[in-house]
Amino acid sequence: MGLPPQAKAHFAEQHIDNAARSMSEVSKKLGEEAEENQRAFERFYNNLALFSGGTVALSVTYLGYLKTLSKPIVNERLLLGSWGALFICLACSLFWSFFMTHYGHYSRDRTEFLYHGE
């Protein structure tokens, strides 16, 4: 036995209303995530300036100290390798949040594209 036409129309309307509510909630959540990503970008650029400036100042100060020593540096290659590792770690720690917020943004855009077919 099939449903009467009024019941079909009622259930179809109910499904459409539920879908519209769900889309509204998703849209609201995406807006909140976009705002959080914006704050993450701001934190990234603030941290970049702070950490990079501090690291460069520390390195320059240490180089000045090394020039005043009367003895030559014993393990110069180890010192250069350590500085290289320091800058690599600095770059990785600073750009992690930058890359993750970009990944989240494009991932969310891709998800919207797949579900909405736009």
Phi and psi in degrees as a GROMACS rama.xvg file:
@    title "Ramachandran Plot"
@    xaxis  label "Phi"
@    yaxis  label "Psi"
@TYPE xy
-90.488  164.987  GLY-2
-80.3919  148.466  LEU-3
-65.647  155.834  PRO-4
-57.4505  -34.6042  PRO-5
-65.9104  -38.0177  GLN-6
-68.1832  -41.8417  ALA-7
-60.7727  -44.8756  LYS-8
-63.703  -40.9556  ALA-9
-62.2409  -47.0709  HIS-10
-67.9117  -37.0885  PHE-11
-63.6912  -42.6829  ALA-12
-63.5303  -39.8498  GLU-13
-64.0632  -41.927  GLN-14
-64.6993  -40.2905  HIS-15
-65.4293  -42.4008  ILE-16
-62.8719  -43.0444  ASP-17
-62.6908  -41.7608  ASN-18
-64.91  -40.345  ALA-19
-64.8599  -40.2097  ALA-20
-64.0242  -43.7443  ARG-21
-62.5519  -43.1769  SER-22
-64.1188  -37.3502  MET-23
-64.5799  -43.102  SER-24
-65.0583  -41.3771  GLU-25
-64.2508  -43.5169  VAL-26
-61.7077  -41.5042  SER-27
-63.8839  -43.2848  LYS-28
-64.3392  -40.6606  LYS-29
-64.1272  -37.2056  LEU-30
-63.8037  -41.5513  GLY-31
-63.9814  -41.0719  GLU-32
-65.1984  -37.2633  GLU-33
-64.1128  -39.2993  ALA-34
-64.9989  -40.8044  GLU-35
-64.674  -39.1202  GLU-36
-62.8501  -38.8851  ASN-37
-62.4183  -42.8874  GLN-38
-64.2307  -36.1184  ARG-39
-65.4731  -39.4126  ALA-40
-62.1392  -42.763  PHE-41
-62.4921  -43.5734  GLU-42
-62.4744  -39.0561  ARG-43
-58.9942  -50.0451  PHE-44
-68.6814  -33.9127  TYR-45
-65.4686  -45.2971  ASN-46
-65.4827  -37.3883  ASN-47
-58.9479  -47.8144  LEU-48
-64.9278  -42.8661  ALA-49
-65.6485  -53.7711  LEU-50
-68.328  -43.4612  PHE-51
-64.7455  -44.382  SER-52
-62.5593  -42.7122  GLY-53
-65.8941  -41.4665  GLY-54
-66.9808  -43.7714  THR-55
-64.4203  -42.5954  VAL-56
-62.2258  -41.6374  ALA-57
-64.7205  -42.4559  LEU-58
-65.2913  -42.6521  SER-59
-64.8485  -40.8421  VAL-60
-62.5028  -42.9579  THR-61
-67.2394  -37.3506  TYR-62
-62.2313  -40.1725  LEU-63
-62.4453  -39.0711  GLY-64
-64.8399  -41.6558  TYR-65
-64.6351  -32.8234  LEU-66
-65.9686  -29.9065  LYS-67
-82.1461  -9.66327  THR-68
-71.2048  141.322  LEU-69
-81.8561  -25.5264  SER-70
-91.5536  148.21  LYS-71
-71.0585  158.665  PRO-72
-70.5955  131.78  ILE-73
-73.7202  -52.6437  VAL-74
-115.216  71.7729  ASN-75
-64.7869  -37.9875  GLU-76
-65.4057  -37.8732  ARG-77
-65.1734  -40.3522  LEU-78
-63.7577  -44.4096  LEU-79
-64.7917  -40.7257  LEU-80
-63.3952  -38.885  GLY-81
-65.0256  -41.5628  SER-82
-64.8905  -39.4614  TRP-83
-61.0168  -45.3021  GLY-84
-63.3558  -38.6277  ALA-85
-59.8332  -46.1295  LEU-86
-70.1376  -33.9554  PHE-87
-66.1269  -45.1457  ILE-88
-63.5593  -39.6727  CYS-89
-61.3431  -46.9189  LEU-90
-62.9926  -43.3765  ALA-91
-63.1866  -43.9589  CYS-92
-69.7998  -33.5648  SER-93
-76.0925  -39.9488  LEU-94
-86.4985  -6.99442  PHE-95
-59.0495  -51.3211  TRP-96
-66.2853  -35.127  SER-97
-61.2037  -49.3518  PHE-98
-68.6377  -38.4397  PHE-99
-67.0988  -37.8167  MET-100
-69.5603  -36.6736  THR-101
-64.9518  -43.1739  HIS-102
-60.8912  -44.0759  TYR-103
-61.773  -40.3577  GLY-104
-63.0573  -50.6851  HIS-105
-71.8659  -31.2711  TYR-106
-64.9185  -42.9069  SER-107
-65.3667  -41.4858  ARG-108
-61.7472  -40.6731  ASP-109
-65.0797  -40.7241  ARG-110
-63.1885  -43.7409  THR-111
-60.8449  -41.5282  GLU-112
-62.2865  -43.9398  PHE-113
-65.7411  -39.6318  LEU-114
-82.2418  -28.5148  TYR-115
-101.222  -17.937  HIS-116
68.1  27.8297  GLY-117
